[in-house]
Amino acid sequence: MDKFLIVGLGNPGYEYENTRHNTGFMVVDEFARSVGATFEDKRYGFVAETSIKGRKVFILKPTTYMNLSGNAVRYWLQKENIDQERLLVVVDDLSIPLGDFRLKGNGSNGGHNGLGNIQQLIGQQYARLRMGIGADFAKGQQVDWVLGKYDEEDMNTLQPSIDQTVDIIKSFVLAGLNITMNQYNKLGKKAKKQ
């Protein structure tokens, strides 16, 4: 049976809930809800399992904290013997406007510590769904921005994209990366070509 690993990046703990840096967690929470999967506390993360048309899908929220996300990703790829081509990492991205997203097949970590740690441990050949959080902060305020919480207005902008990601993840599993990129990247209306 084909196996896939869908990873949402974020930080565990109540104080990080609904922060911009936890957008990856929010996306995989929504995906798990949509397929009726429940997270269990396992090694290196909260893990849920589902299957989509005969394909087994593991959904992971690392509990390693953002900067050590690669430990969880590497462990679950190896434990379940999942090909790296079937890994999708969902991550927040400052360079994309809030409510937009880009699906990419590889690339640099763009200064993101979570992606940087994954790259150190497994390389950069894996798919990532970059969720825009915007960059509406003064110089030197980046940490406060990414660890700041979404307000109601932000969520009104973000929620349609989170809903859309459910379809993107299903398409990644069923149709593959290239078809999914071609179909969905154009829907990120404001997204600039990165």
C-alpha positions as CSV (number, residue, x, y, z in Angstrom):
1,M,0.0,0.0,0.0
2,D,1.3,3.5,-0.9
3,K,2.1,5.5,2.2
4,F,2.2,9.3,2.6
5,L,3.3,11.6,5.4
6,I,1.6,15.0,5.8
7,V,3.4,17.2,8.3
8,G,2.1,20.5,9.7
9,L,4.8,22.6,11.4
10,G,4.2,24.5,14.6
11,N,5.0,24.6,18.3
12,P,3.2,22.4,20.9
13,G,1.5,24.0,23.9
14,Y,-1.5,26.2,24.7
15,E,0.5,29.4,24.5
16,Y,1.2,28.8,20.8
17,E,-2.3,28.0,19.7
18,N,-3.6,30.2,16.8
19,T,-0.2,31.9,16.3
20,R,1.0,32.6,12.8
21,H,3.9,30.2,13.3
22,N,1.4,27.4,14.0
23,T,-0.4,27.7,10.7
24,G,0.9,24.3,9.7
25,F,-0.8,22.7,12.7
26,M,-4.0,24.5,11.9
27,V,-4.0,23.1,8.3
28,V,-3.4,19.5,9.3
29,D,-6.0,19.8,12.1
30,E,-8.5,20.8,9.5
31,F,-7.4,18.0,7.2
32,A,-7.7,15.4,10.0
33,R,-11.1,16.7,10.9
34,S,-12.3,16.5,7.3
35,V,-11.3,12.8,7.1
36,G,-12.4,11.9,10.6
37,A,-8.9,11.1,11.8
38,T,-7.9,11.6,15.5
39,F,-4.4,12.5,16.7
40,E,-2.6,10.4,19.3
41,D,0.4,11.4,21.3
42,K,3.3,9.3,19.9
43,R,7.0,9.5,19.6
44,Y,8.1,13.0,18.4
45,G,4.6,14.2,17.7
46,F,0.9,13.9,17.5
47,V,0.0,11.4,14.8
48,A,-3.3,10.6,13.0
49,E,-3.8,8.0,10.4
50,T,-6.3,7.7,7.6
51,S,-6.6,6.2,4.1
52,I,-7.7,7.8,0.9
53,K,-8.7,5.5,-1.9
54,G,-6.4,2.7,-0.7
55,R,-3.5,5.0,0.1
56,K,-2.4,5.2,3.8
57,V,-1.9,8.7,5.1
58,F,0.0,9.6,8.3
59,I,-0.7,13.1,9.6
60,L,2.0,14.5,11.9
61,K,2.2,17.5,14.2
62,P,5.8,17.4,15.6
63,T,6.1,18.0,19.4
64,T,9.9,18.7,19.0
65,Y,9.3,22.5,18.8
66,M,9.8,24.2,15.4
67,N,13.6,24.3,15.3
68,L,13.9,20.5,15.7
69,S,11.1,19.5,13.3
70,G,13.4,17.4,11.2
71,N,13.9,14.9,14.0
72,A,10.1,14.1,13.9
73,V,9.9,14.1,10.1
74,R,13.0,11.8,9.7
75,Y,11.8,9.4,12.4
76,W,8.3,8.9,10.9
77,L,9.6,8.6,7.3
78,Q,11.9,5.8,8.5
79,K,9.5,4.2,11.0
80,E,6.8,3.8,8.4
81,N,9.2,3.3,5.4
82,I,7.7,6.3,3.5
83,D,9.4,7.5,0.3
84,Q,10.5,11.1,0.6
85,E,8.5,11.9,-2.6
86,R,5.4,11.2,-0.6
87,L,6.2,13.8,2.1
88,L,4.3,17.1,2.2
89,V,5.3,19.7,4.8
90,V,2.8,22.5,5.6
91,V,4.6,25.7,6.8
92,D,3.9,29.4,7.5
93,D,5.7,31.8,5.1
94,L,6.4,35.5,5.7
95,S,7.1,36.2,2.0
96,I,3.5,35.3,0.9
97,P,0.5,37.5,1.7
98,L,-2.0,36.3,4.3
99,G,-4.6,34.0,2.7
100,D,-2.3,32.9,-0.1
101,F,-0.3,29.8,-0.5
102,R,2.3,28.2,-2.8
103,L,2.9,24.5,-3.3
104,K,6.5,23.7,-4.3
105,G,8.5,20.5,-4.9
106,N,11.8,21.6,-3.4
107,G,13.8,24.7,-2.7
108,S,15.6,26.6,0.0
109,N,14.2,26.9,3.6
110,G,13.7,30.7,3.0
111,G,15.1,31.4,6.5
112,H,12.4,29.2,8.2
113,N,14.0,27.3,11.1
114,G,11.6,24.4,10.9
115,L,12.3,23.8,7.2
116,G,16.0,24.5,7.8
117,N,16.2,21.6,10.4
118,I,14.3,19.2,8.0
119,Q,16.7,20.2,5.2
120,Q,19.7,19.4,7.4
121,L,18.4,15.9,8.1
122,I,16.8,14.8,4.9
123,G,17.9,17.3,2.2
124,Q,15.6,19.7,0.3
125,Q,13.9,17.3,-2.1
126,Y,10.4,17.2,-0.6
127,A,7.1,19.0,-1.2
128,R,6.1,21.9,0.9
129,L,2.9,23.9,1.1
130,R,3.8,27.4,2.1
131,M,0.9,29.2,3.8
132,G,1.2,33.0,3.6
133,I,1.1,34.9,7.0
134,G,2.1,38.3,5.5
135,A,4.9,40.5,6.9
136,D,3.1,43.5,8.4
137,F,5.6,44.2,11.1
138,A,8.3,46.8,11.9
139,K,12.0,46.0,11.5
140,G,13.2,43.8,14.4
141,Q,9.7,42.7,15.2
142,Q,9.6,39.4,13.2
143,V,9.6,37.1,16.2
144,D,6.7,38.9,17.8
145,W,4.9,38.8,14.5
146,V,5.3,35.0,13.9
147,L,4.5,34.2,17.5
148,G,1.5,36.6,17.5
149,K,-2.0,35.3,17.5
150,Y,-4.4,35.6,14.6
151,D,-7.4,37.9,15.3
152,E,-10.9,37.5,13.9
153,E,-10.2,39.6,10.8
154,D,-7.1,37.6,10.0
155,M,-9.0,34.3,10.4
156,N,-11.7,35.5,7.9
157,T,-8.9,36.0,5.4
158,L,-7.0,32.8,6.2
159,Q,-9.9,30.3,6.7
160,P,-10.8,29.9,3.0
161,S,-7.2,29.0,2.3
162,I,-7.2,26.5,5.1
163,D,-10.4,25.0,3.7
164,Q,-8.7,24.8,0.3
165,T,-5.7,23.0,1.7
166,V,-7.9,20.0,2.5
167,D,-8.4,19.5,-1.3
168,I,-4.7,20.2,-2.0
169,I,-3.6,17.5,0.4
170,K,-6.0,15.0,-1.0
171,S,-4.9,15.9,-4.6
172,F,-1.2,15.5,-3.5
173,V,-2.0,12.0,-2.3
174,L,-4.2,10.9,-5.2
175,A,-2.8,12.8,-8.2
176,G,0.8,13.7,-7.3
177,L,2.7,16.9,-6.8
178,N,2.9,18.2,-10.4
179,I,-0.8,17.9,-11.2
180,T,-1.6,19.4,-7.8
181,M,0.8,22.4,-8.3
182,N,-0.7,23.1,-11.7
183,Q,-4.2,23.0,-10.5
184,Y,-4.0,24.9,-7.2
185,N,-1.1,27.3,-7.3
186,K,-3.0,29.6,-9.7
187,L,-5.8,29.7,-7.0
188,G,-3.4,31.5,-4.6
189,K,-4.7,34.8,-6.2
190,K,-2.3,37.3,-4.7
191,A,0.6,34.9,-4.5
192,K,3.7,36.2,-6.3
193,K,5.9,33.9,-8.3
194,Q,8.5,33.0,-5.7
